[in-house]
Amino acid sequence: MQADSPDLLIRGAVVITMNPQREILRDAAVAISGQHISHIENYDQLRRRYPDIRVVGDATSVVTPGYINAHQHLTGDRLVRSAIPDTISSNEAIFGWVVPIHEQLTAHDDKLSATASLVEAVSNGVTCTVEAGTVAHPHAVLSAFEQVGARGTIARWGWDIGDGPQVGTADEVLFGQRELVHAVNANPTNKLVHAWVSLVGHDLMSDELVVGASQLARDLRTQLTFHMSPHGGDVDAYIKRTGKRPLVHLHDLGVLGDHVLVAHVVHIDDRECDIIVDTRTAVVSCPWAYLRLAQGITGFGRHATLMRKRARLALGCDSENAGDAVDMIRAAALFIGLARDGEMDPTVASAYDALELITIRGAEAIGLDHMVGSLEIGKHADIVVHRTDSPQWSPPSPDPVLQLIWASDGRSVSDVIVDGRQIVQNGVCITVDEAALRAELIDRGKYLLSSRGRG
């Protein structure tokens, strides 16, 4: 092999680049040198130039950038996956199930849960995951990211109102947030994972805490994320306390901006939509969670409006009891389907918009579009290979994006590369012993459910 040759060649019958020109290349390949993309050219030309290079994918594969999951609770729910009844309110699901389970979790539980969730994620083509912040042991979650080999962000619990795990004063919460960001982001060995400031949000954060958290994120040059208005309860609580809707109040406090990612915001009005756009605050929608929890997305959701206004948008899968599957293609198809149907207008959003939301547009919403989200020379090599020998790909469509979004899902993923390293091969995560992981998950899940009298 030539001394200056790439390390790996990713081959596809179709390579969907998501570059600024949104080029879709035929019979092409992406060459990787170290952590970065070094060439994107015709496959035969690259193969002739580098005859001894290892090739992933084949003449039938579809190649895409890695997918972005911008909101995932990596701890707790995974250990009792799909066990919370779907006939109870979201409030009961959270405070009657999720919070009590979190109160029992050890650091080992957090690592076990995060590892399992990330293994499913990468197996479905998710190369970057934003942890949603309900973590008591963030360094255990960091260890899970490192073991799996995934890219992402971590955070910890942050709330100063109510009763629950990790509740503290505003000063105590901000101290813990600052400590985590310093410990993780100042460590040069953490190349794939960074820490964000995170609050639970809703009506469980004081003005002092949310103002302090926003300023802390600015000072530390990181991001802030929190939950808001997945249901109407947050709107009622803020109007009762402040006389204003949630995002209006937070805007008046100076909290919002391009360093903020707000999860959900299903129940918002026109003024709040305008605030999101004007402040360049990013929004992450988790459509399957809203349907699973019956939170009103079909009646109140304004995400089609945000799309038309070119707001900064990303998608997430939320948790394994609120959406359950960690599959961004599935989430993207649902999101644009709801937008199209809600407006009764097929031009509002297309399969191409769906793919943008889980690649380049999702990366932009979390501040990583300079690194990932598209296949371009010089960017980090986060790449997904889909096999097309399964029924959902037969016969192949002349428009591979339509087929990817509407007919396929993460189960067609065969190989995944993160930062130049292959971590999924032939549909299996090769960095983790999945059989041992499954056995431990089963044992721990049974214990947690039985301890609640629900096993």
ZAMIMAR-465336 format. One record per residue (C-alpha): residue number from 1; residue in one letter; y, z, x. Coordinates in nm, 3 decimals. Each point is the difference from the previous one (the first is absolute). Layout:
<atoms>
ATOM	NUM	a	Y	Z	X
...
</atoms>
This chain:
<atoms>
ATOM	1	m	0.000	0.000	0.000
ATOM	2	q	0.349	-0.077	0.126
ATOM	3	a	0.195	0.293	0.138
ATOM	4	d	0.283	-0.042	-0.249
ATOM	5	s	-0.221	-0.073	-0.300
ATOM	6	p	0.018	0.197	-0.327
ATOM	7	d	-0.255	0.270	-0.075
ATOM	8	l	-0.101	-0.110	-0.349
ATOM	9	l	0.028	-0.297	-0.234
ATOM	10	i	0.018	0.043	-0.378
ATOM	11	r	-0.114	-0.317	-0.170
ATOM	12	g	0.060	-0.117	-0.355
ATOM	13	a	-0.036	-0.304	-0.219
ATOM	14	v	0.326	0.141	-0.139
ATOM	15	v	0.250	0.220	0.186
ATOM	16	i	0.264	0.146	-0.233
ATOM	17	t	0.277	0.101	0.239
ATOM	18	m	0.266	0.156	-0.231
ATOM	19	n	0.252	-0.105	0.268
ATOM	20	p	0.359	-0.083	-0.109
ATOM	21	q	-0.112	-0.352	-0.096
ATOM	22	r	-0.308	0.143	-0.179
ATOM	23	e	-0.216	-0.253	0.186
ATOM	24	i	-0.364	-0.038	-0.100
ATOM	25	l	-0.193	-0.163	0.282
ATOM	26	r	-0.331	-0.183	-0.026
ATOM	27	d	-0.278	0.011	0.260
ATOM	28	a	0.212	0.235	0.210
ATOM	29	a	-0.044	0.306	0.215
ATOM	30	v	0.198	0.304	0.108
ATOM	31	a	-0.040	0.100	0.363
ATOM	32	i	0.041	0.365	0.103
ATOM	33	s	0.104	0.124	0.344
ATOM	34	g	-0.016	0.378	0.024
ATOM	35	q	0.170	0.140	-0.308
ATOM	36	h	0.200	-0.309	-0.090
ATOM	37	i	-0.032	-0.349	-0.143
ATOM	38	s	0.038	-0.253	0.281
ATOM	39	h	-0.079	-0.335	-0.165
ATOM	40	i	-0.033	-0.149	-0.347
ATOM	41	e	-0.133	-0.354	0.025
ATOM	42	n	-0.270	-0.242	-0.102
ATOM	43	y	-0.338	0.163	0.058
ATOM	44	d	-0.159	-0.287	0.192
ATOM	45	q	0.295	-0.021	0.238
ATOM	46	l	-0.012	0.372	0.076
ATOM	47	r	-0.377	-0.006	0.036
ATOM	48	r	0.012	-0.286	0.248
ATOM	49	r	0.263	0.185	0.199
ATOM	50	y	-0.196	0.328	-0.004
ATOM	51	p	-0.367	-0.096	-0.036
ATOM	52	d	-0.141	0.343	0.083
ATOM	53	i	0.216	0.209	-0.233
ATOM	54	r	-0.163	0.214	-0.270
ATOM	55	v	0.061	-0.132	-0.350
ATOM	56	v	0.022	0.200	-0.323
ATOM	57	g	-0.016	-0.196	-0.326
ATOM	58	d	-0.131	-0.350	-0.054
ATOM	59	a	0.080	-0.340	-0.147
ATOM	60	t	-0.009	0.142	-0.355
ATOM	61	s	0.201	0.320	0.045
ATOM	62	v	0.339	0.088	-0.149
ATOM	63	v	0.225	0.190	0.241
ATOM	64	t	0.298	0.214	-0.104
ATOM	65	p	0.227	0.265	0.147
ATOM	66	g	-0.123	0.357	-0.041
ATOM	67	y	0.083	0.163	-0.332
ATOM	68	i	0.252	0.282	-0.045
ATOM	69	n	-0.085	0.298	-0.223
ATOM	70	a	0.335	0.178	-0.033
ATOM	71	h	-0.115	0.305	-0.197
ATOM	72	q	-0.337	0.170	0.042
ATOM	73	h	-0.097	0.367	-0.032
ATOM	74	l	-0.255	0.021	0.277
ATOM	75	t	-0.108	0.361	-0.056
ATOM	76	g	-0.150	0.188	-0.293
ATOM	77	d	-0.076	-0.262	-0.264
ATOM	78	r	-0.239	-0.191	0.221
ATOM	79	l	-0.238	0.297	0.012
ATOM	80	v	-0.026	0.003	-0.382
ATOM	81	r	0.042	-0.370	-0.053
ATOM	82	s	0.012	-0.126	-0.361
ATOM	83	a	-0.089	0.350	-0.123
ATOM	84	i	0.322	0.091	-0.180
ATOM	85	p	-0.036	-0.093	-0.369
ATOM	86	d	0.207	-0.292	-0.123
ATOM	87	t	0.060	0.164	-0.339
ATOM	88	i	0.244	0.269	0.122
ATOM	89	s	0.371	-0.017	0.073
ATOM	90	s	0.128	-0.080	0.348
ATOM	91	n	0.151	0.349	0.014
ATOM	92	e	-0.339	0.159	-0.070
ATOM	93	a	-0.170	-0.233	0.248
ATOM	94	i	0.241	0.102	0.275
ATOM	95	f	0.047	0.372	-0.065
ATOM	96	g	-0.338	0.070	-0.159
ATOM	97	w	-0.204	-0.197	0.251
ATOM	98	v	0.175	-0.144	0.305
ATOM	99	v	0.214	0.296	0.106
ATOM	100	p	-0.282	0.259	-0.037
ATOM	101	i	-0.229	-0.223	0.207
ATOM	102	h	0.265	-0.038	0.269
ATOM	103	e	0.027	0.379	0.019
ATOM	104	q	-0.362	0.014	0.121
ATOM	105	l	0.021	-0.269	0.266
ATOM	106	t	-0.055	0.072	0.368
ATOM	107	a	0.120	-0.210	0.291
ATOM	108	h	-0.349	-0.148	0.021
ATOM	109	d	0.018	-0.092	-0.369
ATOM	110	d	0.327	-0.180	0.057
ATOM	111	k	-0.148	-0.201	0.285
ATOM	112	l	-0.316	-0.077	-0.197
ATOM	113	s	0.195	-0.112	-0.305
ATOM	114	a	0.246	-0.211	0.200
ATOM	115	t	-0.277	-0.161	0.203
ATOM	116	a	-0.188	-0.103	-0.313
ATOM	117	s	0.311	-0.138	-0.169
ATOM	118	l	0.102	-0.194	0.310
ATOM	119	v	-0.350	-0.144	0.047
ATOM	120	e	0.013	-0.140	-0.354
ATOM	121	a	0.354	-0.124	0.061
ATOM	122	v	-0.076	-0.193	0.316
ATOM	123	s	-0.322	-0.136	-0.149
ATOM	124	n	0.219	-0.151	-0.273
ATOM	125	g	0.248	-0.145	0.250
ATOM	126	v	0.261	0.278	-0.001
ATOM	127	t	0.123	0.027	0.357
ATOM	128	c	0.300	0.231	-0.062
ATOM	129	t	0.005	0.306	-0.229
ATOM	130	v	0.296	0.220	-0.089
ATOM	131	e	-0.127	0.351	-0.070
ATOM	132	a	0.170	0.137	-0.311
ATOM	133	g	0.075	0.343	0.145
ATOM	134	t	-0.232	0.250	-0.170
ATOM	135	v	-0.161	0.111	0.326
ATOM	136	a	-0.043	0.356	0.124
ATOM	137	h	-0.150	-0.101	0.336
ATOM	138	p	0.181	-0.316	0.115
ATOM	139	h	-0.144	0.004	0.351
ATOM	140	a	-0.349	-0.017	-0.152
ATOM	141	v	0.110	-0.308	-0.193
ATOM	142	l	0.145	-0.146	0.321
ATOM	143	s	-0.342	0.048	0.157
ATOM	144	a	-0.156	-0.194	-0.288
ATOM	145	f	0.239	-0.290	0.054
ATOM	146	e	-0.090	-0.001	0.369
ATOM	147	q	-0.373	0.008	-0.069
ATOM	148	v	0.009	-0.287	-0.249
ATOM	149	g	0.253	-0.199	0.204
ATOM	150	a	0.243	-0.059	-0.286
ATOM	151	r	0.378	-0.029	0.011
ATOM	152	g	0.213	0.223	-0.219
ATOM	153	t	0.227	0.295	-0.057
ATOM	154	i	-0.072	0.367	-0.061
ATOM	155	a	0.195	0.277	-0.168
ATOM	156	r	-0.048	0.349	-0.136
ATOM	157	w	0.061	0.198	-0.319
ATOM	158	g	0.368	0.059	-0.074
ATOM	159	w	0.121	0.190	-0.307
ATOM	160	d	0.203	0.313	-0.068
ATOM	161	i	-0.032	0.038	-0.378
ATOM	162	g	-0.309	0.119	-0.188
ATOM	163	d	-0.332	0.140	0.115
ATOM	164	g	-0.253	-0.188	0.207
ATOM	165	p	-0.125	-0.072	0.351
ATOM	166	q	0.265	0.000	0.273
ATOM	167	v	0.291	0.095	-0.227
ATOM	168	g	0.283	0.155	0.206
ATOM	169	t	0.373	0.039	0.020
ATOM	170	a	0.209	-0.307	0.074
ATOM	171	d	0.046	0.120	0.359
ATOM	172	e	-0.373	0.060	0.045
ATOM	173	v	-0.093	-0.340	-0.137
ATOM	174	l	0.255	-0.182	0.215
ATOM	175	f	-0.116	0.188	0.309
ATOM	176	g	-0.359	-0.112	-0.061
ATOM	177	q	0.110	-0.358	-0.058
ATOM	178	r	0.210	-0.006	0.317
ATOM	179	e	-0.282	0.154	0.203
ATOM	180	l	-0.252	-0.263	-0.114
ATOM	181	v	0.230	-0.297	0.063
ATOM	182	h	0.086	0.125	0.348
ATOM	183	a	-0.364	0.070	0.089
ATOM	184	v	-0.131	-0.338	-0.115
ATOM	185	n	0.282	-0.246	0.064
ATOM	186	a	0.088	0.134	0.344
ATOM	187	n	-0.360	-0.038	0.117
ATOM	188	p	-0.036	-0.336	0.181
ATOM	189	t	-0.375	-0.007	-0.067
ATOM	190	n	0.059	-0.035	-0.377
ATOM	191	k	0.036	-0.377	-0.001
ATOM	192	l	-0.125	-0.067	-0.353
ATOM	193	v	0.113	0.304	-0.199
ATOM	194	h	0.344	0.149	-0.057
ATOM	195	a	0.116	0.300	-0.199
ATOM	196	w	0.242	-0.017	-0.289
ATOM	197	v	0.193	0.266	-0.186
ATOM	198	s	-0.165	0.050	-0.338
ATOM	199	l	0.070	0.201	-0.314
ATOM	200	v	-0.211	0.035	-0.312
ATOM	201	g	0.311	-0.098	-0.195
ATOM	202	h	0.006	0.003	-0.382
ATOM	203	d	0.185	0.314	-0.115
ATOM	204	l	-0.167	0.202	0.276
ATOM	205	m	0.272	-0.036	0.264
ATOM	206	s	0.338	0.169	0.001
ATOM	207	d	0.319	-0.191	0.074
ATOM	208	e	0.023	0.191	0.326
ATOM	209	l	-0.347	-0.115	0.103
ATOM	210	v	0.031	-0.367	-0.092
ATOM	211	v	0.346	-0.034	0.158
ATOM	212	g	-0.129	0.171	0.315
ATOM	213	a	-0.313	-0.218	0.009
ATOM	214	s	0.199	-0.321	-0.033
ATOM	215	q	0.233	0.101	0.281
ATOM	216	l	-0.295	0.110	0.213
ATOM	217	a	-0.164	-0.342	-0.038
ATOM	218	r	0.327	-0.167	0.102
ATOM	219	d	0.043	0.231	0.299
ATOM	220	l	-0.359	-0.052	0.118
ATOM	221	r	0.011	-0.376	-0.065
ATOM	222	t	-0.298	0.010	-0.229
ATOM	223	q	-0.060	-0.048	-0.372
ATOM	224	l	0.003	0.231	-0.302
ATOM	225	t	-0.238	-0.038	-0.292
ATOM	226	f	-0.044	0.190	-0.327
ATOM	227	h	-0.127	-0.044	-0.357
ATOM	228	m	0.230	-0.056	-0.296
ATOM	229	s	-0.025	-0.092	-0.370
ATOM	230	p	-0.357	-0.126	-0.042
ATOM	231	h	0.036	0.154	-0.347
ATOM	232	g	0.289	0.108	-0.219
ATOM	233	g	-0.026	0.366	0.098
ATOM	234	d	0.212	-0.044	0.313
ATOM	235	v	0.275	-0.167	-0.202
ATOM	236	d	0.005	0.288	-0.250
ATOM	237	a	0.003	0.261	0.275
ATOM	238	y	0.288	-0.157	0.193
ATOM	239	i	0.214	-0.059	-0.306
ATOM	240	k	-0.055	0.361	-0.105
ATOM	241	r	0.089	0.134	0.346
ATOM	242	t	0.271	-0.242	0.115
ATOM	243	g	0.106	-0.203	-0.302
ATOM	244	k	-0.106	-0.316	0.186
ATOM	245	r	-0.309	-0.215	0.036
ATOM	246	p	-0.196	0.065	0.322
ATOM	247	l	0.110	-0.296	0.215
ATOM	248	v	0.361	0.031	-0.115
ATOM	249	h	0.001	0.363	0.109
ATOM	250	l	-0.166	-0.078	0.334
ATOM	251	h	0.246	-0.283	0.059
ATOM	252	d	0.293	0.231	-0.067
ATOM	253	l	-0.146	0.244	0.254
ATOM	254	g	-0.010	-0.276	0.264
ATOM	255	v	-0.378	0.019	0.033
ATOM	256	l	-0.095	-0.365	-0.054
ATOM	257	g	0.018	-0.285	0.250
ATOM	258	d	-0.206	-0.243	0.203
ATOM	259	h	-0.181	0.290	0.168
ATOM	260	v	-0.152	0.112	-0.333
ATOM	261	l	-0.321	-0.111	-0.173
ATOM	262	v	-0.027	0.132	-0.356
ATOM	263	a	-0.339	-0.006	-0.167
ATOM	264	h	-0.041	-0.110	-0.360
ATOM	265	v	0.339	-0.002	-0.185
ATOM	266	v	-0.167	-0.133	-0.313
ATOM	267	h	0.245	0.171	-0.237
ATOM	268	i	0.339	-0.128	0.117
ATOM	269	d	0.294	-0.165	-0.173
ATOM	270	d	0.237	-0.285	0.091
ATOM	271	r	0.231	0.220	0.203
ATOM	272	e	-0.288	0.139	0.203
ATOM	273	c	-0.124	-0.355	0.064
ATOM	274	d	0.342	-0.092	0.133
ATOM	275	i	0.009	0.311	0.220
ATOM	276	i	-0.334	-0.093	0.155
ATOM	277	v	0.124	-0.349	0.083
ATOM	278	d	0.349	0.101	0.115
ATOM	279	t	-0.120	0.279	0.232
ATOM	280	r	-0.294	-0.210	0.129
ATOM	281	t	-0.232	0.288	-0.085
ATOM	282	a	-0.361	-0.117	0.010
ATOM	283	v	-0.239	0.048	-0.292
ATOM	284	v	-0.378	0.015	0.005
ATOM	285	s	-0.189	-0.068	-0.323
ATOM	286	c	-0.359	0.112	-0.064
ATOM	287	p	-0.087	-0.191	-0.318
ATOM	288	w	-0.361	0.109	-0.038
ATOM	289	a	0.107	0.366	0.013
ATOM	290	y	0.241	-0.047	-0.291
ATOM	291	l	-0.273	-0.156	-0.213
ATOM	292	r	-0.261	0.259	0.101
ATOM	293	l	0.242	0.284	-0.084
ATOM	294	a	0.158	-0.171	-0.303
ATOM	295	q	0.354	0.041	0.135
ATOM	296	g	0.172	-0.279	-0.188
ATOM	297	i	0.024	-0.289	0.245
ATOM	298	t	-0.048	-0.259	-0.274
ATOM	299	g	0.274	0.148	-0.217
ATOM	300	f	0.253	0.128	0.253
ATOM	301	g	-0.067	-0.161	0.339
ATOM	302	r	0.293	-0.189	0.153
ATOM	303	h	-0.173	-0.145	0.302
ATOM	304	a	0.041	-0.360	-0.121
ATOM	305	t	0.375	0.065	-0.007
ATOM	306	l	-0.013	0.136	0.354
ATOM	307	m	-0.190	-0.309	0.112
ATOM	308	r	0.263	-0.231	-0.147
ATOM	309	k	0.272	0.199	0.173
ATOM	310	r	-0.190	-0.029	0.332
ATOM	311	a	-0.029	0.375	0.038
ATOM	312	r	-0.202	0.129	0.292
ATOM	313	l	-0.346	0.037	-0.156
ATOM	314	a	-0.347	0.093	0.118
ATOM	315	l	-0.327	0.091	-0.171
ATOM	316	g	-0.241	0.291	0.033
ATOM	317	c	-0.334	0.125	-0.132
ATOM	318	d	0.107	0.367	-0.039
ATOM	319	s	-0.323	0.204	-0.004
ATOM	320	e	-0.367	-0.013	-0.082
ATOM	321	n	0.064	0.165	-0.337
ATOM	322	a	0.308	-0.207	-0.085
ATOM	323	g	-0.091	-0.362	0.049
ATOM	324	d	-0.318	0.103	0.181
ATOM	325	a	-0.070	-0.321	0.199
ATOM	326	v	0.178	-0.049	0.334
ATOM	327	d	0.042	-0.376	-0.036
ATOM	328	m	0.339	-0.165	0.040
ATOM	329	i	-0.103	-0.340	-0.135
ATOM	330	r	-0.110	0.168	-0.321
ATOM	331	a	0.330	0.192	-0.018
ATOM	332	a	0.208	-0.311	0.072
ATOM	333	a	-0.166	-0.208	-0.271
ATOM	334	l	0.056	0.277	-0.255
ATOM	335	f	0.362	0.052	0.100
ATOM	336	i	0.105	-0.361	-0.042
ATOM	337	g	-0.214	-0.033	-0.313
ATOM	338	l	0.189	0.290	-0.160
ATOM	339	a	0.334	-0.148	0.107
ATOM	340	r	-0.086	-0.343	-0.140
ATOM	341	d	-0.134	0.136	-0.326
ATOM	342	g	0.282	0.248	-0.050
ATOM	343	e	0.255	-0.279	0.027
ATOM	344	m	-0.226	-0.256	-0.169
ATOM	345	d	0.112	-0.229	0.282
ATOM	346	p	-0.246	-0.149	0.252
ATOM	347	t	0.285	-0.081	0.239
ATOM	348	v	0.092	0.367	0.054
ATOM	349	a	-0.274	0.049	0.259
ATOM	350	s	-0.281	-0.206	0.147
ATOM	351	a	-0.302	0.050	0.220
ATOM	352	y	0.227	-0.077	0.295
ATOM	353	d	0.228	0.290	-0.098
ATOM	354	a	-0.306	0.223	-0.023
ATOM	355	l	-0.107	-0.089	0.353
ATOM	356	e	0.354	0.054	0.130
ATOM	357	l	0.005	0.351	-0.148
ATOM	358	i	-0.309	0.107	0.194
ATOM	359	t	0.094	-0.179	0.324
ATOM	360	i	0.347	-0.088	0.122
ATOM	361	r	0.199	0.145	-0.289
ATOM	362	g	-0.201	0.322	0.010
ATOM	363	a	0.054	0.021	0.375
ATOM	364	e	0.374	-0.045	-0.049
ATOM	365	a	0.008	0.278	-0.260
ATOM	366	i	-0.150	0.247	0.249
ATOM	367	g	0.207	-0.121	0.295
ATOM	368	l	-0.279	-0.173	0.195
ATOM	369	d	0.068	-0.368	-0.067
ATOM	370	h	0.109	-0.049	0.362
ATOM	371	m	-0.356	0.092	0.104
ATOM	372	v	-0.243	-0.097	-0.276
ATOM	373	g	-0.022	-0.163	-0.342
ATOM	374	s	-0.026	-0.361	0.116
ATOM	375	l	-0.188	-0.209	0.254
ATOM	376	e	0.261	-0.099	0.257
ATOM	377	i	-0.011	-0.029	0.378
ATOM	378	g	0.110	0.326	0.159
ATOM	379	k	-0.083	0.220	-0.298
ATOM	380	h	-0.272	0.264	0.013
ATOM	381	a	-0.341	-0.141	-0.085
ATOM	382	d	-0.087	0.157	-0.338
ATOM	383	i	-0.221	-0.268	-0.156
ATOM	384	v	-0.249	-0.030	-0.286
ATOM	385	v	-0.283	-0.252	-0.029
ATOM	386	h	-0.146	-0.075	-0.344
ATOM	387	r	-0.344	-0.154	-0.040
ATOM	388	t	-0.016	-0.273	-0.262
ATOM	389	d	-0.374	-0.034	-0.059
ATOM	390	s	0.007	0.240	-0.297
ATOM	391	p	0.015	-0.107	-0.369
ATOM	392	q	0.371	0.080	-0.042
ATOM	393	w	0.083	-0.261	0.264
ATOM	394	s	-0.225	-0.273	-0.138
ATOM	395	p	0.111	-0.270	-0.031
ATOM	396	p	0.296	0.038	0.236
ATOM	397	s	0.337	-0.051	-0.165
ATOM	398	p	0.253	-0.245	0.145
ATOM	399	d	0.238	0.300	-0.016
ATOM	400	p	-0.158	0.285	0.200
ATOM	401	v	0.272	0.250	-0.094
ATOM	402	l	-0.071	-0.042	-0.371
ATOM	403	q	-0.369	0.054	0.063
ATOM	404	l	0.055	0.297	0.230
ATOM	405	i	0.216	0.190	-0.252
ATOM	406	w	-0.144	-0.098	-0.336
ATOM	407	a	-0.370	-0.053	0.079
ATOM	408	s	-0.073	0.218	0.301
ATOM	409	d	0.052	0.356	0.124
ATOM	410	g	-0.062	0.210	0.309
ATOM	411	r	-0.376	-0.041	-0.023
ATOM	412	s	0.030	-0.347	0.152
ATOM	413	v	0.139	0.145	0.325
ATOM	414	s	-0.235	-0.060	0.291
ATOM	415	d	0.200	0.091	0.310
ATOM	416	v	0.314	0.199	0.076
ATOM	417	i	0.209	0.020	0.314
ATOM	418	v	0.261	0.274	0.055
ATOM	419	d	0.230	-0.022	0.301
ATOM	420	g	-0.235	-0.248	0.163
ATOM	421	r	-0.312	0.214	-0.047
ATOM	422	q	-0.280	-0.092	-0.237
ATOM	423	i	-0.081	0.296	-0.227
ATOM	424	v	-0.191	-0.175	-0.281
ATOM	425	q	-0.281	-0.243	0.073
ATOM	426	n	-0.204	-0.179	-0.264
ATOM	427	g	0.146	0.227	-0.266
ATOM	428	v	-0.083	0.326	0.176
ATOM	429	c	0.240	0.239	0.175
ATOM	430	i	-0.139	0.018	0.352
ATOM	431	t	0.205	0.297	0.122
ATOM	432	v	-0.164	0.259	-0.229
ATOM	433	d	-0.360	0.095	-0.083
ATOM	434	e	0.023	-0.080	-0.371
ATOM	435	a	-0.341	0.145	-0.090
ATOM	436	a	0.083	0.338	0.152
ATOM	437	l	0.344	-0.010	-0.158
ATOM	438	r	-0.147	-0.066	-0.344
ATOM	439	a	-0.249	0.286	0.031
ATOM	440	e	0.273	0.246	0.092
ATOM	441	l	0.223	-0.125	-0.281
ATOM	442	i	-0.273	0.056	-0.256
ATOM	443	d	-0.066	0.357	0.117
ATOM	444	r	0.365	0.100	0.014
ATOM	445	g	0.082	-0.165	-0.331
ATOM	446	k	-0.280	0.188	-0.177
ATOM	447	y	0.125	0.328	0.143
ATOM	448	l	0.361	-0.055	-0.104
ATOM	449	l	-0.095	-0.100	-0.353
ATOM	450	s	-0.246	0.287	-0.042
ATOM	451	s	0.260	0.248	0.125
ATOM	452	r	0.220	-0.114	-0.289
ATOM	453	g	-0.290	0.033	-0.244
ATOM	454	r	-0.004	-0.375	-0.039
ATOM	455	g	-0.287	-0.108	0.218
</atoms>
